[in-house]
Amino acid sequence: MKKVVLIIFFFSWKIAFSNANNDSIKIDLEVLEMKKNFVSSKATGEKLIQFNNFRLVDFISKITGTPIQYISNESGINPLIKFKATSSSRISKKKLIVQLQRLLIEKIGLVFKYDKSQKKVKTLKKIVDKSRLVKCDDKNNREVVQIINRTFRGKCVSIKTIVNQIEKWYDIKLFVEEYGNEKYNITIHHANSVEEIIEELKFYYSIKIEEGYKEVRTINLYKNEK
């Protein structure tokens, strides 16, 4: 059996292009060396978009607003990256994605392509009433989870951890628009439905999770064969 070895070189690439108002957008993209422990951070605004230490697929999910389960990565290539885009005026998301598509082909050999069809997916939006917030009392913010007799007990857990448990219990995929950095001490029970758990979070913890829907297009990533 032939073994294929993929070597990803460190690179820094900069490109400037003009938008409709003749203001330039400068893009920096770096492929980083893989490491076991890395801390991801991001900063987004009208004139700045920055992602540090993100896996490529996670980054694409964030920058396009596409849930990660709707990104098909046939290539298996998912390096750690650093990305920065700056502009003297509001950054055009559409033009930014077009440039990103070109960049991935030229520097990583990946084709980034939207599927033509659209899907309506379920989303969750978190709203917290901080006046009734059950605060984490651990100074180290250490996350501890116990699951006993269909009961989830979490100490200093994030909304992401809670959602992950709900997905496991009901074998579903949920897209949360923004997880936030809050930590909670919380106990929830494996109820008959997701709706019952959402009501429990609202009643006991003032964590309101609104259900909604959004149209998404599947993104396909595959090796450029040209």
C-alpha positions as CSV (number, residue, x, y, z in Angstrom):
1,M,0.0,0.0,0.0
2,K,1.4,3.4,-0.9
3,K,1.8,5.9,1.8
4,V,1.1,9.5,1.1
5,V,2.9,12.0,3.2
6,L,1.5,15.5,3.4
7,I,3.9,18.3,4.4
8,I,2.4,21.7,5.2
9,F,5.0,24.4,5.1
10,F,4.8,27.5,7.3
11,F,4.0,30.5,5.1
12,S,2.8,34.0,5.4
13,W,0.9,35.5,2.5
14,K,-0.4,39.0,2.1
15,I,-2.8,40.3,-0.5
16,A,-4.5,43.6,-0.9
17,F,-7.5,44.3,-3.1
18,S,-9.9,47.1,-3.7
19,N,-13.5,47.2,-2.6
20,A,-16.3,49.2,-4.2
21,N,-15.1,52.3,-2.3
22,N,-11.5,51.9,-3.4
23,D,-10.5,51.1,0.2
24,S,-8.0,48.2,0.4
25,I,-8.3,45.1,2.5
26,K,-5.1,43.5,3.7
27,I,-5.2,39.8,4.5
28,D,-2.5,37.8,6.4
29,L,-2.8,34.0,6.7
30,E,-0.3,31.7,8.3
31,V,-0.2,28.0,8.6
32,L,1.2,27.2,12.0
33,E,3.1,24.2,13.4
34,M,0.8,21.7,15.1
35,K,0.9,21.6,18.9
36,K,-0.9,19.6,21.5
37,N,-2.2,22.5,23.6
38,F,-3.1,25.7,21.9
39,V,-5.4,28.6,22.9
40,S,-7.7,30.1,20.3
41,S,-8.7,33.7,20.3
42,K,-10.6,36.0,17.9
43,A,-11.4,39.6,17.4
44,T,-14.0,40.8,15.0
45,G,-15.2,44.2,14.0
46,E,-16.2,46.3,10.9
47,K,-12.5,47.0,10.0
48,L,-10.7,44.1,11.7
49,I,-11.2,40.3,11.6
50,Q,-8.6,38.2,13.4
51,F,-8.4,34.5,14.3
52,N,-5.4,33.1,16.2
53,N,-4.7,29.4,16.6
54,F,-7.9,28.0,14.9
55,R,-8.2,24.8,13.0
56,L,-8.9,25.6,9.4
57,V,-12.4,24.0,9.4
58,D,-13.3,25.8,12.6
59,F,-12.1,29.1,11.2
60,I,-14.2,28.6,8.0
61,S,-17.2,27.8,10.1
62,K,-16.8,31.0,12.1
63,I,-16.0,33.4,9.2
64,T,-18.8,32.1,7.0
65,G,-21.4,31.5,9.7
66,T,-21.9,27.9,8.5
67,P,-22.4,25.3,11.2
68,I,-19.4,22.9,11.3
69,Q,-21.6,19.9,10.6
70,Y,-22.4,21.4,7.2
71,I,-18.7,21.6,6.1
72,S,-17.5,18.5,4.2
73,N,-13.8,18.2,4.3
74,E,-13.0,15.4,1.9
75,S,-9.3,16.3,1.8
76,G,-8.7,15.6,5.5
77,I,-6.4,18.6,5.6
78,N,-7.1,20.7,8.7
79,P,-4.0,22.7,9.8
80,L,-3.7,25.2,12.6
81,I,-3.9,28.7,11.2
82,K,-3.6,32.4,12.1
83,F,-5.7,34.9,10.1
84,K,-6.0,38.6,10.0
85,A,-7.9,41.0,7.7
86,T,-7.8,44.7,8.1
87,S,-9.4,47.6,6.1
88,S,-9.7,51.3,6.3
89,S,-13.5,50.9,6.0
90,R,-16.1,48.1,6.6
91,I,-14.9,44.7,5.4
92,S,-17.1,43.1,2.8
93,K,-17.8,39.5,3.9
94,K,-18.5,38.4,0.3
95,K,-15.3,39.8,-1.1
96,L,-13.3,38.4,1.9
97,I,-14.6,34.9,1.2
98,V,-13.8,35.2,-2.5
99,Q,-10.2,36.0,-1.6
100,L,-10.0,33.2,0.9
101,Q,-11.2,30.8,-1.8
102,R,-8.3,31.9,-4.0
103,L,-5.8,31.7,-1.1
104,L,-6.7,28.2,-0.2
105,I,-6.1,27.0,-3.7
106,E,-2.8,28.8,-4.1
107,K,-1.2,28.1,-0.8
108,I,-2.8,24.9,0.6
109,G,-4.1,23.3,-2.6
110,L,-7.7,23.2,-1.3
111,V,-10.8,24.1,-3.2
112,F,-13.5,25.8,-1.1
113,K,-16.9,25.5,-2.8
114,Y,-20.4,26.3,-1.7
115,D,-23.1,23.7,-2.5
116,K,-25.9,25.2,-4.7
117,S,-28.7,24.0,-2.5
118,Q,-29.7,25.6,0.8
119,K,-30.9,23.9,3.9
120,K,-32.9,25.2,6.8
121,V,-31.2,24.3,10.0
122,K,-32.3,24.7,13.6
123,T,-30.3,27.2,15.7
124,L,-30.2,28.2,19.4
125,K,-29.5,31.6,20.7
126,K,-28.4,32.0,24.3
127,I,-29.7,34.9,26.5
128,V,-28.6,35.1,30.1
129,D,-30.2,37.0,32.9
130,K,-27.1,37.9,34.9
131,S,-29.1,38.9,37.9
132,R,-29.9,35.3,38.5
133,L,-26.7,33.8,37.1
134,V,-25.4,30.8,39.0
135,K,-21.8,31.7,39.2
136,C,-18.9,29.3,39.2
137,D,-17.1,29.6,42.6
138,D,-13.9,27.9,41.6
139,K,-11.1,30.4,41.3
140,N,-9.2,28.1,38.8
141,N,-12.4,27.9,36.7
142,R,-11.8,24.1,36.4
143,E,-14.6,22.3,34.5
144,V,-15.9,19.1,36.3
145,V,-18.7,16.9,34.9
146,Q,-20.5,14.0,36.5
147,I,-23.3,12.0,34.9
148,I,-25.1,9.8,37.4
149,N,-28.5,8.1,36.7
150,R,-29.3,10.3,33.7
151,T,-28.5,13.4,35.7
152,F,-25.8,15.8,34.5
153,R,-24.0,17.7,37.2
154,G,-21.5,20.3,36.0
155,K,-19.2,22.5,38.0
156,C,-17.8,25.6,36.1
157,V,-19.1,24.3,32.8
158,S,-19.7,26.3,29.6
159,I,-22.8,26.4,27.5
160,K,-20.8,24.5,24.9
161,T,-20.4,21.6,27.3
162,I,-24.1,21.6,28.2
163,V,-25.1,21.6,24.5
164,N,-22.6,18.8,23.7
165,Q,-24.3,16.7,26.4
166,I,-27.8,17.5,25.0
167,E,-26.6,16.4,21.5
168,K,-25.3,13.1,22.9
169,W,-28.5,12.4,24.9
170,Y,-30.8,13.0,21.9
171,D,-28.5,12.2,19.0
172,I,-29.0,15.6,17.4
173,K,-26.9,18.4,16.1
174,L,-27.6,21.9,17.4
175,F,-25.9,25.2,16.2
176,V,-25.4,27.8,18.9
177,E,-24.9,31.3,17.4
178,E,-22.6,32.4,20.3
179,Y,-21.5,30.3,23.2
180,G,-20.0,33.1,25.3
181,N,-17.3,32.6,28.1
182,E,-19.6,32.3,31.1
183,K,-19.2,29.3,33.4
184,Y,-22.0,27.7,35.5
185,N,-22.6,25.4,38.3
186,I,-25.6,23.4,37.0
187,T,-27.6,20.2,37.3
188,I,-29.9,19.1,34.4
189,H,-31.8,15.8,33.9
190,H,-32.3,13.7,30.9
191,A,-35.8,14.7,30.1
192,N,-38.2,13.3,27.5
193,S,-37.3,16.0,25.0
194,V,-34.9,18.8,24.2
195,E,-37.7,21.3,24.7
196,E,-38.1,20.2,28.3
197,I,-34.4,20.8,29.0
198,I,-34.6,24.2,27.5
199,E,-37.5,25.0,29.8
200,E,-35.5,23.7,32.8
201,L,-32.6,25.9,32.0
202,K,-34.9,28.9,31.7
203,F,-36.9,28.2,34.9
204,Y,-34.1,27.2,37.3
205,Y,-31.1,29.1,35.9
206,S,-32.5,32.0,33.9
207,I,-30.5,30.8,30.9
208,K,-32.9,31.4,28.0
209,I,-32.2,29.6,24.8
210,E,-34.4,30.7,21.9
211,E,-35.0,28.4,19.0
212,G,-34.8,29.7,15.5
213,Y,-33.9,28.7,11.9
214,K,-31.4,29.9,9.4
215,E,-30.7,29.1,5.8
216,V,-27.2,27.6,5.2
217,R,-25.4,26.3,2.2
218,T,-23.1,23.3,2.6
219,I,-19.3,24.0,2.1
220,N,-17.2,21.4,0.4
221,L,-13.4,21.3,0.8
222,Y,-11.4,19.0,-1.4
223,K,-7.9,18.8,-2.9
224,N,-7.2,20.9,-6.1
225,E,-6.4,18.3,-8.8
226,K,-5.2,20.8,-11.4
